[in-house]
């Protein structure tokens, strides 16, 4: 492990806890999206994949909630408005394939990247949890890439990519402040 960012117990802002809140809320909204999508889609292959992913998302949600509690936090949903835009874009898609792109290439890929960057900065217990989540998310993304690889129409492919880019841009803005704070804390710890 690299330099571990110390968790502050003096009442000051705990950036790791804030990031865990972001991850927890992402899982909460992913569960809601998957439940709604699973009920609507006529595609049997997508239904089977979503059902498996929903089980994993629920486990990730529980694990992240336990980590938040272990750090003295309380999982609540204050970020609904903050994360509402990326998930709203996913819900608004008229085609399953666009929704696959938004959730898996957009939201899940972004989450995997953040978890990977966080791994060397946290204690061993949290690192194990994030590693488990990351490995399972990577499997979900591989499943999605197979579906997305079936898009043959270039216009449809560009449309899907544009929506994914919109969602990633929104996620970058949402994560900017806690990520800057984490980077600054990691640099202070390393020096």
Secondary structure, 3 states (H helix, E strand, C coil): CCCCCCCCCCCCCCHHHHHHHHHHHHHHHHHHHHHHHHHHCCCHHHHHHHHHHHHHHHHHHHHHHHHHHHCCCCCCCCCHHHHHHHHHHHHHCCCHHHHHHHHHHHHHHHHHHHHHHHHCCCCHHHHHHHHHHHHHHHHHHHHHHHHHCCCCCHHHHHHHHHHHHHHHHHHHHHHHHHHHHHHHHHHHHHC
